[in-house]
């Protein structure tokens, strides 16, 4: 293990501005040149080069976990014939008010929609591709733009009209058992993705009135933002045969019978990047997990007159060693900026680890390492630098994950009275209240608390016993579940 000598202890992260989430988030994505919200179309925004680098690293891992579980990447057109969208009645009722319509192409009349999601685009093709039981299960995914005619106030990266990083997976199976096995696999895929980004999550089965349009049931992932509101960061849907019956997607069984396939779909978007930025950041700016930081290590040479050549020579040697060790590294050798300015700049940009090297460090055969997340500093022997960098990058990923989960747990509480639930909701976070499972009672709970129901806990460690309590809204009914409620984006 590398010898890390602490020369500056960690300190409490500055998070006063961070809690004023909307202003802080807008500031940080603009100042770090991740994103620009000045594009003159409502709900459509521009990814800048630094943001695209973050996004590509996130997408790369999303592709990896889908590919390793047998999914195949596809790429479908953005246009969907209106007749396809309209075939599944519940689906169109859920999306009709959000659809962008294409009614004219050049001089010709058209009858198309810009995809809000792709169930109705993929099913006609599944019908052509799936013939018998040997074609199942069939698992496809794509990362594309989808379009929602959002009428509420839009928010950069959070509430969009063009969702430009929408990963949607669509699968077909021989029966419900296999399809629900796929639902469980999808949940595990999303756990891996969010864990990789050190983003904490609650897993809930959405209530009947808030499931995906056309689904039998929906399982959702939510996280808590700095202002105490929740944000949905992923969903998994079991669709049964609702879409396959409409589009006549059948397969030939080993017995020679034709059966409808059972389908699932699941999606995440750039909201996961918004959550990662929000949960790990502070008043200094970004604090990126090393797994997806475009620059994992920045080297700042500290040069004095007469020492420039030696410092730059050592800096280049360190850079080459890090590159050879597959570390994403940047050297900031600008001469028109002071070292202190550079420290603040790269902290704002969220670079996980900084290397400082000056004349005394060369003389003592050592370097100084500084963590972005804790602001802790270490001296390490020069010959242990690579080992120390690897160890610290691993620690930073783990510590960000641990601290974010600690925050989520602190923001999740239980309440058994309306007054207590309201008070806790006003403080922010997720409140679990007793619920009978009756839909009318659940919607009444929402109204009484002026909050949104996230659903029943599905986490492995969630306590489901309600211990003889009564439904929060319907006192004449025995509570059978905890119902998660929150104020949400």
C-alpha positions in Angstrom: 0.0 0.0 0.0 1.3 3.5 -0.8 2.6 5.7 2.0 0.3 8.7 2.1 1.5 11.4 4.6 -1.3 13.8 5.3 -0.1 17.4 5.3 -3.6 19.1 5.2 -6.6 17.5 6.8 -9.9 17.3 5.1 -12.4 20.0 5.8 -16.2 20.5 5.8 -17.4 21.0 2.3 -18.9 24.4 1.6 -22.5 23.9 0.7 -24.5 27.0 1.4 -25.0 28.1 -2.2 -25.4 24.4 -3.2 -28.7 24.1 -1.2 -30.2 26.9 -3.3 -30.2 24.2 -5.9 -31.7 25.8 -9.0 -29.4 28.9 -9.0 -26.3 26.8 -8.0 -27.0 24.1 -10.7 -27.4 26.8 -13.4 -24.2 28.5 -12.3 -22.1 25.3 -12.2 -23.1 23.8 -15.6 -22.5 27.2 -17.3 -19.3 28.2 -15.5 -17.7 24.8 -16.1 -18.8 24.8 -19.7 -20.7 21.5 -19.3 -24.0 22.8 -20.8 -25.5 26.0 -22.2 -29.1 26.9 -21.7 -29.2 30.0 -23.9 -30.3 28.2 -27.1 -33.4 30.0 -28.3 -35.8 27.1 -28.2 -37.8 26.2 -25.1 -36.5 23.0 -23.4 -33.7 22.5 -25.9 -30.1 22.9 -24.7 -26.5 22.6 -25.9 -23.9 20.2 -24.6 -20.5 21.9 -24.6 -17.2 20.0 -25.1 -16.5 19.3 -21.4 -20.1 18.1 -20.9 -19.9 15.9 -24.0 -16.7 14.2 -22.6 -18.6 13.5 -19.3 -21.6 12.2 -21.2 -19.5 9.9 -23.5 -17.9 8.3 -20.4 -21.3 7.7 -18.9 -22.7 6.4 -22.1 -19.7 4.1 -22.5 -20.5 2.4 -19.2 -24.2 2.2 -20.0 -23.3 0.4 -23.3 -20.9 -1.9 -21.5 -23.5 -3.2 -18.9 -26.1 -3.7 -21.6 -23.8 -5.4 -24.0 -22.4 -7.8 -21.3 -26.0 -8.9 -20.5 -26.9 -9.8 -24.1 -28.5 -6.6 -25.3 -27.9 -5.5 -28.9 -27.7 -1.9 -29.8 -30.0 -0.6 -32.5 -30.8 2.8 -34.0 -34.4 3.6 -35.0 -35.7 6.6 -36.9 -37.0 9.6 -35.0 -40.3 9.6 -36.9 -43.2 7.3 -35.8 -46.3 7.0 -37.9 -49.3 8.4 -36.0 -51.2 5.2 -36.7 -48.6 3.2 -34.8 -48.7 5.5 -31.7 -52.5 5.4 -31.8 -52.8 1.6 -31.8 -52.3 1.1 -28.0 -55.1 3.2 -26.5 -53.7 3.6 -23.0 -50.3 4.5 -24.4 -51.6 7.3 -26.6 -53.8 8.7 -23.8 -50.6 8.9 -21.7 -48.5 10.6 -24.4 -50.9 12.4 -26.8 -50.6 15.7 -24.8 -46.8 15.5 -24.9 -46.3 14.7 -28.6 -44.7 16.9 -31.2 -46.7 16.5 -34.4 -45.2 16.6 -37.9 -48.0 17.7 -40.3 -46.0 18.9 -43.3 -42.9 17.9 -45.1 -42.0 20.4 -47.8 -45.2 20.8 -49.8 -46.7 17.5 -48.8 -48.9 16.8 -45.9 -47.5 14.3 -43.3 -49.0 12.4 -40.4 -46.0 11.7 -38.2 -44.9 12.2 -34.6 -41.4 12.8 -33.1 -40.8 9.8 -30.9 -41.7 10.4 -27.2 -40.6 6.8 -26.6 -40.2 3.8 -28.9 -42.5 1.0 -27.9 -44.8 1.7 -30.9 -41.8 2.1 -33.2 -40.1 -1.1 -32.3 -43.1 -3.5 -32.1 -43.8 -3.5 -35.8 -40.1 -4.4 -36.4 -40.2 -7.0 -33.7 -43.0 -8.6 -35.6 -40.7 -8.9 -38.6 -37.7 -10.1 -36.7 -39.2 -12.6 -34.2 -40.5 -15.8 -35.8 -40.2 -18.7 -33.3 -39.1 -19.5 -29.8 -35.4 -19.7 -30.8 -35.5 -15.9 -31.5 -36.3 -15.3 -27.8 -35.5 -13.6 -25.6 -34.8 -10.6 -27.9 -33.1 -7.6 -26.2 -32.4 -4.3 -27.9 -31.4 -0.9 -26.8 -30.5 2.5 -28.2 -29.3 5.9 -27.0 -31.1 8.6 -28.8 -33.1 11.8 -28.6 -36.8 11.7 -27.7 -39.2 14.6 -27.7 -41.8 15.7 -25.2 -44.0 18.8 -25.7 -43.4 19.8 -22.1 -45.8 22.6 -21.1 -44.5 23.1 -17.6 -41.4 25.2 -16.8 -38.4 23.4 -18.4 -35.1 23.0 -16.5 -31.7 22.4 -18.0 -30.8 18.7 -18.0 -33.8 17.9 -15.8 -37.1 18.8 -17.6 -36.6 18.9 -21.3 -38.5 19.0 -24.6 -35.6 17.3 -26.4 -34.2 14.6 -24.1 -31.0 14.0 -26.1 -29.4 11.2 -24.1 -32.3 8.7 -23.7 -31.2 5.1 -23.3 -34.2 2.9 -23.9 -34.1 -0.9 -23.8 -36.9 -3.0 -25.3 -37.1 -6.8 -24.8 -39.4 -9.6 -25.9 -39.9 -13.0 -24.1 -41.8 -16.2 -24.3 -43.8 -15.8 -21.1 -44.4 -13.6 -18.1 -41.9 -15.5 -16.0 -39.1 -14.8 -18.4 -40.1 -11.2 -18.9 -40.2 -10.6 -15.1 -36.8 -12.2 -14.8 -35.7 -9.5 -17.3 -37.3 -6.8 -15.1 -35.1 -8.0 -12.3 -32.1 -8.0 -14.5 -32.9 -4.4 -15.6 -33.1 -3.3 -12.0 -29.6 -4.8 -11.4 -28.3 -3.1 -14.5 -29.5 0.2 -13.2 -28.0 -0.5 -9.8 -24.6 -1.0 -11.5 -24.9 2.2 -13.5 -25.9 4.4 -10.5 -23.3 2.7 -8.2 -20.6 3.4 -10.9 -21.6 7.1 -10.8 -21.8 7.0 -7.0 -25.5 8.2 -7.2 -27.7 6.9 -4.4 -31.3 5.7 -5.2 -34.6 4.5 -3.8 -36.4 1.7 -5.7 -40.2 1.9 -5.6 -43.1 0.3 -7.5 -45.0 3.2 -8.8 -48.7 3.3 -7.8 -51.3 2.2 -10.4 -52.2 5.8 -11.3 -48.6 6.8 -12.0 -47.3 3.8 -14.0 -46.0 4.1 -17.5 -48.8 4.4 -20.1 -49.5 0.8 -21.3 -47.5 -1.0 -18.6 -48.7 -3.7 -16.3 -46.5 -2.2 -13.6 -43.6 0.2 -13.3 -40.5 0.1 -11.0 -38.7 3.5 -10.6 -35.4 4.8 -9.2 -35.5 8.1 -7.4 -32.9 10.2 -5.7 -33.0 13.3 -3.4 -31.6 16.6 -4.7 -29.9 19.3 -2.6 -33.1 21.2 -2.1 -34.9 18.1 -0.7 -37.0 17.4 -3.8 -36.8 14.0 -5.5 -35.9 13.3 -9.1 -36.8 10.2 -11.0 -33.6 8.8 -12.6 -34.7 5.5 -14.1 -37.7 3.4 -14.8 -38.3 -0.3 -15.6 -41.7 -1.5 -17.1 -43.3 -4.9 -17.4 -45.6 -4.4 -20.4 -47.2 -7.9 -20.5 -48.8 -8.5 -23.9 -50.4 -5.1 -24.1 -48.2 -4.0 -27.1 -47.6 -7.4 -28.7 -51.3 -8.0 -29.0 -51.9 -4.6 -30.7 -49.0 -5.1 -33.1 -49.6 -8.9 -33.5 -46.0 -9.9 -32.4 -46.2 -13.7 -32.0 -43.7 -16.6 -31.9 -44.0 -20.2 -32.8 -43.7 -22.4 -29.7 -41.9 -25.8 -29.6 -45.4 -27.4 -29.7 -46.3 -25.6 -32.9 -48.7 -23.0 -31.4 -48.5 -19.3 -31.9 -48.2 -17.1 -28.7 -47.9 -13.4 -28.1 -44.5 -12.3 -26.7 -44.3 -10.6 -23.3 -42.4 -7.3 -23.4 -40.5 -5.0 -21.1 -38.9 -1.6 -21.5 -36.6 0.5 -19.4 -35.1 3.9 -19.7 -32.7 6.5 -18.2 -31.6 9.9 -19.5 -29.2 12.8 -18.9 -31.0 13.2 -15.6 -28.6 10.7 -14.2 -25.7 13.2 -15.1 -27.7 16.0 -13.5 -28.1 13.9 -10.4 -24.4 13.1 -10.3 -23.5 16.8 -10.7 -26.0 17.9 -8.0 -25.3 15.2 -5.4 -21.5 15.4 -5.4 -21.0 19.2 -6.0 -20.5 22.0 -3.6 -20.0 25.8 -3.5 -16.6 25.4 -5.3 -18.3 23.7 -8.3 -18.2 20.2 -9.6 -16.8 17.2 -7.8 -16.8 14.4 -10.4 -16.4 10.7 -9.6 -13.1 9.5 -11.1 -15.0 6.8 -13.0 -16.4 9.4 -15.4 -14.2 12.5 -14.9 -12.8 13.6 -18.3 -9.6 14.6 -16.4 -8.9 12.3 -13.5 -5.6 14.0 -12.5 -4.4 17.5 -13.2 -0.7 18.3 -12.8 0.2 21.8 -11.7 3.9 22.6 -12.0 5.1 25.3 -9.5 7.9 27.0 -11.3 10.5 29.5 -10.0 13.0 31.3 -12.0 15.8 29.0 -12.9 13.9 25.8 -12.1 11.5 25.8 -15.1 13.4 23.2 -17.2 13.7 20.7 -14.4 10.1 21.2 -13.2 8.7 20.7 -16.8 10.9 17.7 -17.4 9.7 16.0 -14.2 6.1 17.0 -15.0 6.3 15.4 -18.5 7.7 12.2 -17.0 4.8 12.0 -14.5 2.3 12.7 -17.2 3.8 9.9 -19.4 3.7 7.4 -16.4 0.1 8.3 -15.7 -1.0 7.9 -19.4 0.8 4.5 -19.5 -1.3 3.5 -16.4 -4.5 4.5 -18.3 -5.1 7.6 -16.1 -6.8 10.6 -17.8 -4.3 13.4 -17.1 -3.9 17.1 -17.9 -0.9 19.3 -17.4 -1.7 23.0 -16.6 1.6 24.7 -17.5 0.1 28.1 -18.3 2.5 30.9 -17.4 -0.2 33.6 -17.2 -2.0 32.1 -14.2 -0.8 31.6 -10.6 -0.8 28.1 -9.0 -3.5 29.3 -6.6 -5.7 30.4 -9.4 -5.2 27.0 -11.1 -6.1 25.2 -7.9 -9.4 27.0 -7.6 -10.1 26.5 -11.3 -9.6 22.8 -11.4 -11.5 22.4 -8.2 -14.4 24.1 -9.9 -14.1 21.8 -12.8 -14.4 18.8 -10.5 -11.0 17.1 -11.3 -10.8 14.4 -8.6 -7.0 14.6 -7.9 -4.4 17.3 -8.3 -0.6 16.8 -8.4 1.5 19.7 -7.3 5.3 19.6 -8.0 7.8 22.3 -7.3 11.6 22.6 -6.8 11.6 21.2 -3.2 9.5 18.2 -4.3 12.1 17.3 -7.0 14.9 17.8 -4.5 13.1 15.5 -1.9 11.9 13.0 -4.6 8.3 13.5 -3.6 5.0 15.0 -4.9 2.0 16.6 -3.3 -1.5 15.1 -4.0 -4.7 17.0 -3.3 -8.2 15.5 -3.3 -11.1 17.5 -4.7 -13.8 15.9 -2.6 -12.3 16.3 0.9 -9.6 19.0 0.0 -7.2 16.8 1.9 -3.5 17.0 0.9 -0.8 14.3 1.0 3.0 14.0 0.4 4.0 10.7 -1.3 7.4 9.4 -2.4 8.0 9.9 -6.1 8.5 6.2 -6.7 5.1 5.4 -5.2 3.2 8.0 -7.2 1.3 5.7 -9.6 0.3 3.4 -6.7 -0.8 6.4 -4.7 -2.9 7.9 -7.5 -4.7 4.6 -8.2 -5.4 4.1 -4.5 -6.7 7.7 -4.1 -8.9 7.5 -7.2 -10.5 4.3 -5.8 -11.0 5.9 -2.4 -12.6 9.0 -4.0 -15.1 6.9 -5.9 -15.9 4.9 -2.7 -16.1 7.9 -0.4 -18.4 9.9 -2.8 -20.7 6.8 -3.0 -20.7 6.4 0.8 -21.3 10.1 1.5 -24.1 10.3 -1.0 -25.9 7.3 0.4 -25.5 8.8 3.9 -27.3 11.9 2.6 -30.1 9.9 1.0 -30.7 7.9 4.2 -30.8 11.1 6.3 -33.4 12.4 3.9 -35.7 9.4 4.1 -38.0 9.1 7.2 -41.3 7.6 8.3 -44.4 9.4 9.6 -47.7 8.0 10.9 -49.8 11.2 11.1 -50.8 13.8 8.5 -49.3 16.6 10.6 -45.9 14.8 11.0 -45.8 13.9 7.3 -46.4 17.5 6.3 -43.7 18.8 8.6 -41.2 16.3 7.3 -42.1 17.1 3.7 -41.6 20.8 4.3 -38.1 19.9 5.6 -37.4 18.0 2.3 -36.7 14.5 1.4 -38.9 11.3 1.2 -41.5 10.4 3.8 -42.9 6.9 4.1 -46.5 6.8 5.4 -48.9 3.9 6.1 -51.1 2.9 3.1 -53.8 0.3 2.6 -52.9 -0.2 -1.1 -56.3 1.2 -2.2 -55.8 3.6 -5.1 -58.4 6.1 -4.0 -56.8 6.3 -0.6 -53.4 6.7 -2.1 -54.5 9.6 -4.3 -56.2 11.1 -1.2 -52.9 10.9 0.6 -51.2 12.9 -2.2 -53.9 15.5 -1.9 -53.7 15.8 1.9 -50.0 16.2 1.8 -49.7 18.2 -1.4 -47.0 15.7 -2.5 -46.4 13.0 -5.1 -46.6 9.3 -4.4 -43.4 7.5 -5.4 -44.8 4.1 -4.6 -44.1 1.0 -2.5 -40.5 0.4 -1.4 -38.8 -2.3 -3.4 -35.3 -2.0 -2.0 -33.7 -5.1 -0.5 -33.3 -3.3 2.9 -36.6 -1.6 2.9 -38.8 -2.3 6.0 -42.2 -3.2 4.8 -43.9 -4.2 8.0 -46.5 -1.5 9.1 -47.3 -3.1 12.4 -51.1 -2.6 12.6 -51.2 1.0 11.5 -54.2 2.5 9.7 -54.1 4.1 6.2 -53.1 7.7 6.5 -56.1 9.0 4.5 -58.6 6.2 5.1 -58.7 5.5 8.8 -61.2 2.7 8.4 -58.7 0.7 6.4 -55.7 -1.4 7.7 -52.4 -0.3 6.3 -50.6 -3.0 4.3 -47.7 -1.0 2.9 -45.5 2.0 3.4 -46.1 4.6 0.6 -43.2 6.8 -0.3 -44.2 10.5 -0.9 -42.1 13.5 -1.7 -42.2 16.8 -3.6 -40.5 16.1 -6.9 -39.1 17.4 -10.1 
